[in-house]
């Protein structure tokens, strides 16, 4: 029982470290004057908070779990393409690329066909 708890603690630590040490750019790091960019930043933050269980590589097996209503609410508001560029690497260390694409499609905010998210390409 200690192993899943350790994985959850590590996931939270990676998220905190990632937010505090991410490179500063206009998309996520700075506090720009444009409300559109601030809204994208908060959208991605809420998406991570409410959907990380469904996107995590730590959850056993490559299964897709149906997300709850709150997760879908923030998935519809989030720029999934930007999330993929900033948080999903080709190695699927923290977030599973195919789970991100499937969750976005399930919640009504699909990536355009052929868009790459990590090492996964959005299917038709």
Backbone as XML, in Angstrom:
<?xml version="1.0"?>
<chain id="A" units="angstrom">
  <residue number="1" name="UNK">
    <atom name="N" x="0.810" y="-1.200" z="0.000"/>
    <atom name="CA" x="0.000" y="0.000" z="0.000"/>
    <atom name="C" x="0.851" y="1.262" z="0.000"/>
  </residue>
  <residue number="2" name="UNK">
    <atom name="N" x="2.099" y="1.159" z="0.385"/>
    <atom name="CA" x="2.947" y="2.342" z="0.447"/>
    <atom name="C" x="3.368" y="2.808" z="-0.939"/>
  </residue>
  <residue number="3" name="UNK">
    <atom name="N" x="3.425" y="1.911" z="-1.908"/>
    <atom name="CA" x="3.887" y="2.283" z="-3.239"/>
    <atom name="C" x="2.954" y="3.287" z="-3.913"/>
  </residue>
  <residue number="4" name="UNK">
    <atom name="N" x="1.624" y="3.079" z="-3.939"/>
    <atom name="CA" x="0.768" y="4.094" z="-4.561"/>
    <atom name="C" x="0.849" y="5.449" z="-3.862"/>
  </residue>
  <residue number="5" name="UNK">
    <atom name="N" x="0.992" y="5.451" z="-2.558"/>
    <atom name="CA" x="1.107" y="6.721" z="-1.841"/>
    <atom name="C" x="2.392" y="7.443" z="-2.231"/>
  </residue>
  <residue number="6" name="UNK">
    <atom name="N" x="3.470" y="6.708" z="-2.371"/>
    <atom name="CA" x="4.745" y="7.306" z="-2.774"/>
    <atom name="C" x="4.618" y="7.890" z="-4.172"/>
  </residue>
  <residue number="7" name="UNK">
    <atom name="N" x="3.948" y="7.167" z="-5.076"/>
    <atom name="CA" x="3.759" y="7.683" z="-6.430"/>
    <atom name="C" x="2.935" y="8.965" z="-6.425"/>
  </residue>
  <residue number="8" name="UNK">
    <atom name="N" x="1.906" y="9.019" z="-5.606"/>
    <atom name="CA" x="1.084" y="10.233" z="-5.530"/>
    <atom name="C" x="1.891" y="11.402" z="-4.981"/>
  </residue>
  <residue number="9" name="UNK">
    <atom name="N" x="2.693" y="11.158" z="-3.976"/>
    <atom name="CA" x="3.533" y="12.214" z="-3.409"/>
    <atom name="C" x="4.529" y="12.691" z="-4.447"/>
  </residue>
  <residue number="10" name="UNK">
    <atom name="N" x="5.130" y="11.760" z="-5.187"/>
    <atom name="CA" x="6.083" y="12.138" z="-6.232"/>
    <atom name="C" x="5.401" y="12.944" z="-7.329"/>
  </residue>
  <residue number="11" name="UNK">
    <atom name="N" x="4.193" y="12.562" z="-7.710"/>
    <atom name="CA" x="3.467" y="13.303" z="-8.730"/>
    <atom name="C" x="3.217" y="14.736" z="-8.280"/>
  </residue>
  <residue number="12" name="UNK">
    <atom name="N" x="2.789" y="14.909" z="-7.058"/>
    <atom name="CA" x="2.543" y="16.256" z="-6.533"/>
    <atom name="C" x="3.844" y="17.051" z="-6.460"/>
  </residue>
  <residue number="13" name="UNK">
    <atom name="N" x="4.932" y="16.391" z="-6.033"/>
    <atom name="CA" x="6.228" y="17.084" z="-5.972"/>
    <atom name="C" x="6.655" y="17.539" z="-7.365"/>
  </residue>
  <residue number="14" name="UNK">
    <atom name="N" x="6.497" y="16.668" z="-8.386"/>
    <atom name="CA" x="6.864" y="17.040" z="-9.746"/>
    <atom name="C" x="6.030" y="18.214" z="-10.239"/>
  </residue>
  <residue number="15" name="UNK">
    <atom name="N" x="4.736" y="18.214" z="-9.892"/>
    <atom name="CA" x="3.883" y="19.319" z="-10.316"/>
    <atom name="C" x="4.334" y="20.627" z="-9.670"/>
  </residue>
  <residue number="16" name="UNK">
    <atom name="N" x="4.626" y="20.599" z="-8.384"/>
    <atom name="CA" x="5.054" y="21.814" z="-7.682"/>
    <atom name="C" x="6.386" y="22.303" z="-8.230"/>
  </residue>
  <residue number="17" name="UNK">
    <atom name="N" x="7.325" y="21.390" z="-8.393"/>
    <atom name="CA" x="8.632" y="21.766" z="-8.934"/>
    <atom name="C" x="8.480" y="22.294" z="-10.352"/>
  </residue>
  <residue number="18" name="UNK">
    <atom name="N" x="7.634" y="21.654" z="-11.138"/>
    <atom name="CA" x="7.424" y="22.103" z="-12.511"/>
    <atom name="C" x="6.862" y="23.509" z="-12.581"/>
  </residue>
  <residue number="19" name="UNK">
    <atom name="N" x="5.889" y="23.812" z="-11.727"/>
    <atom name="CA" x="5.310" y="25.148" z="-11.739"/>
    <atom name="C" x="6.286" y="26.203" z="-11.236"/>
  </residue>
  <residue number="20" name="UNK">
    <atom name="N" x="7.119" y="25.847" z="-10.287"/>
    <atom name="CA" x="8.015" y="26.862" z="-9.738"/>
    <atom name="C" x="9.276" y="27.056" z="-10.566"/>
  </residue>
  <residue number="21" name="UNK">
    <atom name="N" x="9.637" y="26.062" z="-11.362"/>
    <atom name="CA" x="10.886" y="26.192" z="-12.116"/>
    <atom name="C" x="10.694" y="26.246" z="-13.620"/>
  </residue>
  <residue number="22" name="UNK">
    <atom name="N" x="9.438" y="26.292" z="-14.091"/>
    <atom name="CA" x="9.240" y="26.314" z="-15.542"/>
    <atom name="C" x="9.847" y="27.580" z="-16.129"/>
  </residue>
  <residue number="23" name="UNK">
    <atom name="N" x="10.297" y="27.450" z="-17.363"/>
    <atom name="CA" x="10.897" y="28.622" z="-17.983"/>
    <atom name="C" x="9.831" y="29.696" z="-18.154"/>
  </residue>
  <residue number="24" name="UNK">
    <atom name="N" x="10.230" y="30.916" z="-17.990"/>
    <atom name="CA" x="9.294" y="32.030" z="-18.044"/>
    <atom name="C" x="9.064" y="32.386" z="-19.505"/>
  </residue>
  <residue number="25" name="UNK">
    <atom name="N" x="7.829" y="32.293" z="-19.922"/>
    <atom name="CA" x="7.449" y="32.699" z="-21.259"/>
    <atom name="C" x="6.052" y="33.312" z="-21.210"/>
  </residue>
  <residue number="26" name="UNK">
    <atom name="N" x="5.596" y="33.825" z="-22.310"/>
    <atom name="CA" x="4.318" y="34.527" z="-22.329"/>
    <atom name="C" x="3.131" y="33.586" z="-22.127"/>
  </residue>
  <residue number="27" name="UNK">
    <atom name="N" x="3.294" y="32.309" z="-22.423"/>
    <atom name="CA" x="2.153" y="31.412" z="-22.324"/>
    <atom name="C" x="1.819" y="31.061" z="-20.882"/>
  </residue>
  <residue number="28" name="UNK">
    <atom name="N" x="2.822" y="30.811" z="-20.044"/>
    <atom name="CA" x="2.520" y="30.316" z="-18.714"/>
    <atom name="C" x="3.235" y="31.027" z="-17.586"/>
  </residue>
  <residue number="29" name="UNK">
    <atom name="N" x="4.447" y="31.498" z="-17.774"/>
    <atom name="CA" x="5.263" y="31.933" z="-16.654"/>
    <atom name="C" x="5.021" y="33.332" z="-16.160"/>
  </residue>
  <residue number="30" name="UNK">
    <atom name="N" x="4.864" y="34.298" z="-17.049"/>
    <atom name="CA" x="4.764" y="35.690" z="-16.633"/>
    <atom name="C" x="3.329" y="36.068" z="-16.325"/>
  </residue>
  <residue number="31" name="UNK">
    <atom name="N" x="3.152" y="37.250" z="-15.798"/>
    <atom name="CA" x="1.821" y="37.778" z="-15.540"/>
    <atom name="C" x="1.560" y="38.873" z="-16.570"/>
  </residue>
  <residue number="32" name="UNK">
    <atom name="N" x="1.104" y="38.497" z="-17.754"/>
    <atom name="CA" x="0.904" y="39.484" z="-18.809"/>
    <atom name="C" x="-0.331" y="40.336" z="-18.567"/>
  </residue>
  <residue number="33" name="UNK">
    <atom name="N" x="-0.404" y="41.427" z="-19.282"/>
    <atom name="CA" x="-1.545" y="42.322" z="-19.134"/>
    <atom name="C" x="-2.759" y="41.825" z="-19.910"/>
  </residue>
  <residue number="34" name="UNK">
    <atom name="N" x="-2.540" y="40.937" z="-20.848"/>
    <atom name="CA" x="-3.635" y="40.429" z="-21.665"/>
    <atom name="C" x="-4.478" y="39.423" z="-20.876"/>
  </residue>
  <residue number="35" name="UNK">
    <atom name="N" x="-5.782" y="39.664" z="-20.713"/>
    <atom name="CA" x="-6.618" y="38.726" z="-19.953"/>
    <atom name="C" x="-6.760" y="37.367" z="-20.633"/>
  </residue>
  <residue number="36" name="UNK">
    <atom name="N" x="-6.599" y="37.310" z="-21.962"/>
    <atom name="CA" x="-6.705" y="36.040" z="-22.668"/>
    <atom name="C" x="-5.609" y="35.064" z="-22.261"/>
  </residue>
  <residue number="37" name="UNK">
    <atom name="N" x="-4.394" y="35.562" z="-22.094"/>
    <atom name="CA" x="-3.273" y="34.700" z="-21.717"/>
    <atom name="C" x="-3.416" y="34.266" z="-20.267"/>
  </residue>
  <residue number="38" name="UNK">
    <atom name="N" x="-3.859" y="35.158" z="-19.393"/>
    <atom name="CA" x="-4.082" y="34.793" z="-17.995"/>
    <atom name="C" x="-5.146" y="33.714" z="-17.911"/>
  </residue>
  <residue number="39" name="UNK">
    <atom name="N" x="-6.183" y="33.861" z="-18.707"/>
    <atom name="CA" x="-7.246" y="32.871" z="-18.707"/>
    <atom name="C" x="-6.732" y="31.507" z="-19.172"/>
  </residue>
  <residue number="40" name="UNK">
    <atom name="N" x="-5.841" y="31.466" z="-20.181"/>
    <atom name="CA" x="-5.270" y="30.191" z="-20.629"/>
    <atom name="C" x="-4.442" y="29.562" z="-19.531"/>
  </residue>
  <residue number="41" name="UNK">
    <atom name="N" x="-3.695" y="30.376" z="-18.805"/>
    <atom name="CA" x="-2.859" y="29.865" z="-17.717"/>
    <atom name="C" x="-3.727" y="29.245" z="-16.628"/>
  </residue>
  <residue number="42" name="UNK">
    <atom name="N" x="-4.773" y="29.943" z="-16.209"/>
    <atom name="CA" x="-5.655" y="29.400" z="-15.176"/>
    <atom name="C" x="-6.419" y="28.189" z="-15.682"/>
  </residue>
  <residue number="43" name="UNK">
    <atom name="N" x="-6.765" y="28.192" z="-16.961"/>
    <atom name="CA" x="-7.451" y="27.045" z="-17.538"/>
    <atom name="C" x="-6.600" y="25.793" z="-17.479"/>
  </residue>
  <residue number="44" name="UNK">
    <atom name="N" x="-5.318" y="25.934" z="-17.828"/>
    <atom name="CA" x="-4.408" y="24.789" z="-17.775"/>
    <atom name="C" x="-4.177" y="24.360" z="-16.333"/>
  </residue>
  <residue number="45" name="UNK">
    <atom name="N" x="-4.055" y="25.315" z="-15.430"/>
    <atom name="CA" x="-3.861" y="24.977" z="-14.019"/>
    <atom name="C" x="-5.053" y="24.189" z="-13.478"/>
  </residue>
  <residue number="46" name="UNK">
    <atom name="N" x="-6.252" y="24.657" z="-13.750"/>
    <atom name="CA" x="-7.449" y="23.938" z="-13.298"/>
    <atom name="C" x="-7.563" y="22.574" z="-13.972"/>
  </residue>
  <residue number="47" name="UNK">
    <atom name="N" x="-7.183" y="22.494" z="-15.231"/>
    <atom name="CA" x="-7.204" y="21.223" z="-15.951"/>
    <atom name="C" x="-6.275" y="20.215" z="-15.268"/>
  </residue>
  <residue number="48" name="UNK">
    <atom name="N" x="-5.100" y="20.657" z="-14.875"/>
    <atom name="CA" x="-4.152" y="19.769" z="-14.183"/>
    <atom name="C" x="-4.716" y="19.350" z="-12.826"/>
  </residue>
  <residue number="49" name="UNK">
    <atom name="N" x="-5.263" y="20.295" z="-12.087"/>
    <atom name="CA" x="-5.769" y="19.997" z="-10.750"/>
    <atom name="C" x="-6.909" y="18.984" z="-10.794"/>
  </residue>
  <residue number="50" name="UNK">
    <atom name="N" x="-7.874" y="19.193" z="-11.680"/>
    <atom name="CA" x="-9.067" y="18.354" z="-11.675"/>
    <atom name="C" x="-8.986" y="17.126" z="-12.579"/>
  </residue>
  <residue number="51" name="UNK">
    <atom name="N" x="-8.002" y="17.065" z="-13.472"/>
    <atom name="CA" x="-7.942" y="15.950" z="-14.413"/>
    <atom name="C" x="-6.664" y="15.117" z="-14.301"/>
  </residue>
  <residue number="52" name="UNK">
    <atom name="N" x="-5.776" y="15.442" z="-13.385"/>
    <atom name="CA" x="-4.492" y="14.738" z="-13.347"/>
    <atom name="C" x="-4.650" y="13.242" z="-13.091"/>
  </residue>
  <residue number="53" name="UNK">
    <atom name="N" x="-5.662" y="12.832" z="-12.341"/>
    <atom name="CA" x="-5.878" y="11.402" z="-12.107"/>
    <atom name="C" x="-6.141" y="10.673" z="-13.421"/>
  </residue>
  <residue number="54" name="UNK">
    <atom name="N" x="-6.899" y="11.299" z="-14.301"/>
    <atom name="CA" x="-7.279" y="10.665" z="-15.556"/>
    <atom name="C" x="-6.163" y="10.707" z="-16.598"/>
  </residue>
  <residue number="55" name="UNK">
    <atom name="N" x="-5.176" y="11.572" z="-16.409"/>
    <atom name="CA" x="-4.092" y="11.739" z="-17.376"/>
    <atom name="C" x="-2.789" y="11.087" z="-16.938"/>
  </residue>
  <residue number="56" name="UNK">
    <atom name="N" x="-2.709" y="10.728" z="-15.702"/>
    <atom name="CA" x="-1.459" y="10.278" z="-15.102"/>
    <atom name="C" x="-0.986" y="8.946" z="-15.664"/>
  </residue>
  <residue number="57" name="UNK">
    <atom name="N" x="0.315" y="8.809" z="-15.772"/>
    <atom name="CA" x="0.910" y="7.527" z="-16.154"/>
    <atom name="C" x="1.041" y="6.624" z="-14.942"/>
  </residue>
  <residue number="58" name="UNK">
    <atom name="N" x="0.839" y="7.163" z="-13.741"/>
    <atom name="CA" x="0.970" y="6.391" z="-12.508"/>
    <atom name="C" x="-0.247" y="5.487" z="-12.308"/>
  </residue>
  <residue number="59" name="UNK">
    <atom name="N" x="-1.408" y="5.917" z="-12.796"/>
    <atom name="CA" x="-2.602" y="5.089" z="-12.681"/>
    <atom name="C" x="-2.326" y="3.791" z="-13.427"/>
  </residue>
  <residue number="60" name="UNK">
    <atom name="N" x="-2.533" y="2.646" z="-12.783"/>
    <atom name="CA" x="-2.143" y="1.377" z="-13.392"/>
    <atom name="C" x="-2.876" y="1.077" z="-14.693"/>
  </residue>
  <residue number="61" name="UNK">
    <atom name="N" x="-2.172" y="0.446" z="-15.571"/>
    <atom name="CA" x="-2.676" y="-0.013" z="-16.866"/>
    <atom name="C" x="-3.018" y="1.159" z="-17.775"/>
  </residue>
  <residue number="62" name="UNK">
    <atom name="N" x="-2.922" y="0.939" z="-19.045"/>
    <atom name="CA" x="-3.219" y="2.018" z="-20.000"/>
    <atom name="C" x="-4.713" y="2.142" z="-20.262"/>
  </residue>
  <residue number="63" name="UNK">
    <atom name="N" x="-5.505" y="2.168" z="-19.208"/>
    <atom name="CA" x="-6.953" y="2.270" z="-19.350"/>
    <atom name="C" x="-7.388" y="3.726" z="-19.356"/>
  </residue>
  <residue number="64" name="UNK">
    <atom name="N" x="-8.473" y="3.991" z="-20.047"/>
    <atom name="CA" x="-9.059" y="5.321" z="-20.024"/>
    <atom name="C" x="-10.255" y="5.280" z="-19.096"/>
  </residue>
  <residue number="65" name="UNK">
    <atom name="N" x="-10.198" y="6.064" z="-18.029"/>
    <atom name="CA" x="-11.312" y="6.155" z="-17.089"/>
    <atom name="C" x="-12.167" y="7.349" z="-17.470"/>
  </residue>
  <residue number="66" name="UNK">
    <atom name="N" x="-13.473" y="7.162" z="-17.437"/>
    <atom name="CA" x="-14.387" y="8.245" z="-17.774"/>
    <atom name="C" x="-14.227" y="9.374" z="-16.758"/>
  </residue>
  <residue number="67" name="UNK">
    <atom name="N" x="-13.911" y="10.590" z="-17.208"/>
    <atom name="CA" x="-13.708" y="11.697" z="-16.276"/>
    <atom name="C" x="-15.021" y="12.204" z="-15.697"/>
  </residue>
  <residue number="68" name="UNK">
    <atom name="N" x="-14.908" y="12.855" z="-14.544"/>
    <atom name="CA" x="-16.107" y="13.420" z="-13.916"/>
    <atom name="C" x="-16.483" y="14.740" z="-14.594"/>
  </residue>
  <residue number="69" name="UNK">
    <atom name="N" x="-17.605" y="15.308" z="-14.186"/>
    <atom name="CA" x="-18.134" y="16.519" z="-14.819"/>
    <atom name="C" x="-17.208" y="17.720" z="-14.625"/>
  </residue>
  <residue number="70" name="UNK">
    <atom name="N" x="-16.600" y="17.834" z="-13.461"/>
    <atom name="CA" x="-15.728" y="18.976" z="-13.211"/>
    <atom name="C" x="-14.486" y="18.922" z="-14.086"/>
  </residue>
  <residue number="71" name="UNK">
    <atom name="N" x="-13.923" y="17.731" z="-14.246"/>
    <atom name="CA" x="-12.769" y="17.573" z="-15.130"/>
    <atom name="C" x="-13.148" y="17.971" z="-16.554"/>
  </residue>
  <residue number="72" name="UNK">
    <atom name="N" x="-14.280" y="17.500" z="-17.032"/>
    <atom name="CA" x="-14.717" y="17.836" z="-18.390"/>
    <atom name="C" x="-14.983" y="19.333" z="-18.543"/>
  </residue>
  <residue number="73" name="UNK">
    <atom name="N" x="-15.488" y="19.955" z="-17.502"/>
    <atom name="CA" x="-15.740" y="21.401" z="-17.550"/>
    <atom name="C" x="-14.440" y="22.148" z="-17.850"/>
  </residue>
  <residue number="74" name="UNK">
    <atom name="N" x="-13.367" y="21.783" z="-17.164"/>
    <atom name="CA" x="-12.092" y="22.466" z="-17.382"/>
    <atom name="C" x="-11.388" y="21.970" z="-18.638"/>
  </residue>
  <residue number="75" name="UNK">
    <atom name="N" x="-11.643" y="20.746" z="-19.055"/>
    <atom name="CA" x="-11.061" y="20.248" z="-20.309"/>
    <atom name="C" x="-11.632" y="21.011" z="-21.502"/>
  </residue>
  <residue number="76" name="UNK">
    <atom name="N" x="-12.911" y="21.397" z="-21.422"/>
    <atom name="CA" x="-13.516" y="22.172" z="-22.507"/>
    <atom name="C" x="-12.959" y="23.585" z="-22.572"/>
  </residue>
  <residue number="77" name="UNK">
    <atom name="N" x="-12.539" y="24.142" z="-21.425"/>
    <atom name="CA" x="-12.032" y="25.513" z="-21.374"/>
    <atom name="C" x="-10.534" y="25.605" z="-21.665"/>
  </residue>
  <residue number="78" name="UNK">
    <atom name="N" x="-9.834" y="24.486" z="-21.649"/>
    <atom name="CA" x="-8.376" y="24.482" z="-21.739"/>
    <atom name="C" x="-7.897" y="24.405" z="-23.181"/>
  </residue>
  <residue number="79" name="UNK">
    <atom name="N" x="-6.798" y="25.074" z="-23.435"/>
    <atom name="CA" x="-6.110" y="24.955" z="-24.721"/>
    <atom name="C" x="-5.274" y="23.670" z="-24.664"/>
  </residue>
  <residue number="80" name="UNK">
    <atom name="N" x="-5.845" y="22.573" z="-25.124"/>
    <atom name="CA" x="-5.209" y="21.257" z="-25.019"/>
    <atom name="C" x="-3.919" y="21.217" z="-25.830"/>
  </residue>
  <residue number="81" name="UNK">
    <atom name="N" x="-3.907" y="21.894" z="-26.956"/>
    <atom name="CA" x="-2.692" y="21.912" z="-27.793"/>
    <atom name="C" x="-1.533" y="22.558" z="-27.030"/>
  </residue>
  <residue number="82" name="UNK">
    <atom name="N" x="-1.797" y="23.650" z="-26.324"/>
    <atom name="CA" x="-0.767" y="24.297" z="-25.514"/>
    <atom name="C" x="-0.347" y="23.397" z="-24.356"/>
  </residue>
  <residue number="83" name="UNK">
    <atom name="N" x="-1.307" y="22.721" z="-23.732"/>
    <atom name="CA" x="-0.991" y="21.777" z="-22.653"/>
    <atom name="C" x="-0.041" y="20.701" z="-23.159"/>
  </residue>
  <residue number="84" name="UNK">
    <atom name="N" x="-0.323" y="20.171" z="-24.333"/>
    <atom name="CA" x="0.543" y="19.128" z="-24.906"/>
    <atom name="C" x="1.954" y="19.662" z="-25.151"/>
  </residue>
  <residue number="85" name="UNK">
    <atom name="N" x="2.056" y="20.880" z="-25.664"/>
    <atom name="CA" x="3.372" y="21.455" z="-25.953"/>
    <atom name="C" x="4.187" y="21.675" z="-24.683"/>
  </residue>
  <residue number="86" name="UNK">
    <atom name="N" x="3.534" y="22.096" z="-23.610"/>
    <atom name="CA" x="4.251" y="22.473" z="-22.398"/>
    <atom name="C" x="4.452" y="21.338" z="-21.404"/>
  </residue>
  <residue number="87" name="UNK">
    <atom name="N" x="3.518" y="20.384" z="-21.336"/>
    <atom name="CA" x="3.552" y="19.410" z="-20.250"/>
    <atom name="C" x="3.669" y="17.950" z="-20.666"/>
  </residue>
  <residue number="88" name="UNK">
    <atom name="N" x="3.439" y="17.638" z="-21.921"/>
    <atom name="CA" x="3.492" y="16.237" z="-22.345"/>
    <atom name="C" x="4.736" y="16.043" z="-23.202"/>
  </residue>
  <residue number="89" name="UNK">
    <atom name="N" x="5.672" y="15.266" z="-22.676"/>
    <atom name="CA" x="6.889" y="15.000" z="-23.432"/>
    <atom name="C" x="6.706" y="13.731" z="-24.250"/>
  </residue>
  <residue number="90" name="UNK">
    <atom name="N" x="7.677" y="13.418" z="-25.067"/>
    <atom name="CA" x="7.617" y="12.217" z="-25.880"/>
    <atom name="C" x="7.753" y="10.946" z="-25.070"/>
  </residue>
  <residue number="91" name="UNK">
    <atom name="N" x="8.210" y="11.047" z="-23.824"/>
    <atom name="CA" x="8.448" y="9.854" z="-23.011"/>
    <atom name="C" x="7.280" y="9.500" z="-22.097"/>
  </residue>
  <residue number="92" name="UNK">
    <atom name="N" x="6.257" y="10.323" z="-22.041"/>
    <atom name="CA" x="5.082" y="10.075" z="-21.188"/>
    <atom name="C" x="5.480" y="9.784" z="-19.741"/>
  </residue>
  <residue number="93" name="UNK">
    <atom name="N" x="6.235" y="10.677" z="-19.139"/>
    <atom name="CA" x="6.720" y="10.459" z="-17.779"/>
    <atom name="C" x="5.625" y="10.740" z="-16.748"/>
  </residue>
  <residue number="94" name="UNK">
    <atom name="N" x="4.975" y="11.886" z="-16.851"/>
    <atom name="CA" x="3.941" y="12.248" z="-15.872"/>
    <atom name="C" x="2.548" y="12.117" z="-16.478"/>
  </residue>
  <residue number="95" name="UNK">
    <atom name="N" x="2.349" y="12.687" z="-17.667"/>
    <atom name="CA" x="1.050" y="12.648" z="-18.321"/>
    <atom name="C" x="1.127" y="11.771" z="-19.559"/>
  </residue>
  <residue number="96" name="UNK">
    <atom name="N" x="0.154" y="10.917" z="-19.709"/>
    <atom name="CA" x="0.093" y="10.015" z="-20.848"/>
    <atom name="C" x="-0.496" y="10.755" z="-22.046"/>
  </residue>
  <residue number="97" name="UNK">
    <atom name="N" x="0.232" y="10.765" z="-23.148"/>
    <atom name="CA" x="-0.206" y="11.537" z="-24.312"/>
    <atom name="C" x="-1.522" y="11.021" z="-24.882"/>
  </residue>
  <residue number="98" name="UNK">
    <atom name="N" x="-1.689" y="9.709" z="-24.970"/>
    <atom name="CA" x="-2.944" y="9.211" z="-25.540"/>
    <atom name="C" x="-4.119" y="9.434" z="-24.591"/>
  </residue>
  <residue number="99" name="UNK">
    <atom name="N" x="-3.870" y="9.465" z="-23.268"/>
    <atom name="CA" x="-4.960" y="9.757" z="-22.335"/>
    <atom name="C" x="-5.397" y="11.215" z="-22.453"/>
  </residue>
  <residue number="100" name="UNK">
    <atom name="N" x="-4.444" y="12.121" z="-22.712"/>
    <atom name="CA" x="-4.785" y="13.538" z="-22.900"/>
    <atom name="C" x="-5.685" y="13.689" z="-24.125"/>
  </residue>
  <residue number="101" name="UNK">
    <atom name="N" x="-5.299" y="13.058" z="-25.227"/>
    <atom name="CA" x="-6.082" y="13.154" z="-26.462"/>
    <atom name="C" x="-7.466" y="12.535" z="-26.283"/>
  </residue>
  <residue number="102" name="UNK">
    <atom name="N" x="-7.524" y="11.358" z="-25.651"/>
    <atom name="CA" x="-8.821" y="10.700" z="-25.437"/>
    <atom name="C" x="-9.720" y="11.500" z="-24.502"/>
  </residue>
  <residue number="103" name="UNK">
    <atom name="N" x="-9.149" y="12.058" z="-23.443"/>
    <atom name="CA" x="-9.943" y="12.853" z="-22.510"/>
    <atom name="C" x="-10.482" y="14.100" z="-23.201"/>
  </residue>
  <residue number="104" name="UNK">
    <atom name="N" x="-9.655" y="14.757" z="-23.991"/>
    <atom name="CA" x="-10.109" y="15.959" z="-24.700"/>
    <atom name="C" x="-11.245" y="15.620" z="-25.656"/>
  </residue>
  <residue number="105" name="UNK">
    <atom name="N" x="-11.135" y="14.503" z="-26.361"/>
    <atom name="CA" x="-12.190" y="14.085" z="-27.291"/>
    <atom name="C" x="-13.466" y="13.737" z="-26.520"/>
  </residue>
  <residue number="106" name="UNK">
    <atom name="N" x="-13.325" y="13.005" z="-25.417"/>
    <atom name="CA" x="-14.485" y="12.594" z="-24.622"/>
    <atom name="C" x="-15.236" y="13.807" z="-24.065"/>
  </residue>
  <residue number="107" name="UNK">
    <atom name="N" x="-14.503" y="14.834" z="-23.681"/>
    <atom name="CA" x="-15.124" y="15.998" z="-23.045"/>
    <atom name="C" x="-15.586" y="17.062" z="-24.038"/>
  </residue>
  <residue number="108" name="UNK">
    <atom name="N" x="-15.386" y="16.843" z="-25.325"/>
    <atom name="CA" x="-15.899" y="17.788" z="-26.307"/>
    <atom name="C" x="-14.931" y="18.868" z="-26.732"/>
  </residue>
  <residue number="109" name="UNK">
    <atom name="N" x="-13.641" y="18.686" z="-26.501"/>
    <atom name="CA" x="-12.630" y="19.646" z="-26.932"/>
    <atom name="C" x="-11.518" y="18.882" z="-27.658"/>
  </residue>
  <residue number="110" name="UNK">
    <atom name="N" x="-11.850" y="18.200" z="-28.770"/>
    <atom name="CA" x="-10.854" y="17.343" z="-29.407"/>
    <atom name="C" x="-9.746" y="18.134" z="-30.087"/>
  </residue>
  <residue number="111" name="UNK">
    <atom name="N" x="-8.584" y="17.534" z="-30.128"/>
    <atom name="CA" x="-7.481" y="18.111" z="-30.891"/>
    <atom name="C" x="-7.774" y="17.900" z="-32.375"/>
  </residue>
  <residue number="112" name="UNK">
    <atom name="N" x="-7.336" y="18.822" z="-33.224"/>
    <atom name="CA" x="-7.517" y="18.610" z="-34.659"/>
    <atom name="C" x="-6.810" y="17.330" z="-35.110"/>
  </residue>
  <residue number="113" name="UNK">
    <atom name="N" x="-7.370" y="16.679" z="-36.103"/>
    <atom name="CA" x="-6.809" y="15.427" z="-36.617"/>
    <atom name="C" x="-5.372" y="15.671" z="-37.069"/>
  </residue>
  <residue number="114" name="UNK">
    <atom name="N" x="-4.487" y="14.790" z="-36.643"/>
    <atom name="CA" x="-3.080" y="14.877" z="-37.021"/>
    <atom name="C" x="-2.224" y="15.718" z="-36.085"/>
  </residue>
  <residue number="115" name="UNK">
    <atom name="N" x="-2.838" y="16.344" z="-35.075"/>
    <atom name="CA" x="-2.079" y="17.136" z="-34.115"/>
    <atom name="C" x="-1.282" y="16.210" z="-33.223"/>
  </residue>
  <residue number="116" name="UNK">
    <atom name="N" x="-0.013" y="16.547" z="-32.999"/>
    <atom name="CA" x="0.851" y="15.705" z="-32.180"/>
    <atom name="C" x="0.801" y="16.159" z="-30.730"/>
  </residue>
  <residue number="117" name="UNK">
    <atom name="N" x="0.603" y="15.203" z="-29.840"/>
    <atom name="CA" x="0.614" y="15.453" z="-28.397"/>
    <atom name="C" x="1.603" y="14.466" z="-27.808"/>
  </residue>
  <residue number="118" name="UNK">
    <atom name="N" x="2.785" y="14.922" z="-27.456"/>
    <atom name="CA" x="3.828" y="14.011" z="-26.997"/>
    <atom name="C" x="4.245" y="13.108" z="-28.136"/>
  </residue>
  <residue number="119" name="UNK">
    <atom name="N" x="4.125" y="11.811" z="-27.932"/>
    <atom name="CA" x="4.480" y="10.864" z="-28.992"/>
    <atom name="C" x="3.243" y="10.265" z="-29.650"/>
  </residue>
  <residue number="120" name="UNK">
    <atom name="N" x="2.090" y="10.874" z="-29.453"/>
    <atom name="CA" x="0.825" y="10.359" z="-29.968"/>
    <atom name="C" x="0.219" y="11.384" z="-30.925"/>
  </residue>
  <residue number="121" name="UNK">
    <atom name="N" x="-0.311" y="10.917" z="-32.034"/>
    <atom name="CA" x="-0.951" y="11.794" z="-33.004"/>
    <atom name="C" x="-2.460" y="11.603" z="-32.911"/>
  </residue>
  <residue number="122" name="UNK">
    <atom name="N" x="-3.190" y="12.709" z="-32.844"/>
    <atom name="CA" x="-4.656" y="12.646" z="-32.713"/>
    <atom name="C" x="-5.258" y="11.949" z="-33.922"/>
  </residue>
  <residue number="123" name="UNK">
    <atom name="N" x="-5.999" y="10.863" z="-33.676"/>
    <atom name="CA" x="-6.592" y="10.116" z="-34.778"/>
    <atom name="C" x="-7.872" y="10.781" z="-35.279"/>
  </residue>
  <residue number="124" name="UNK">
    <atom name="N" x="-8.373" y="10.348" z="-36.445"/>
    <atom name="CA" x="-9.630" y="10.913" z="-36.960"/>
    <atom name="C" x="-10.834" y="10.447" z="-36.160"/>
  </residue>
</chain>
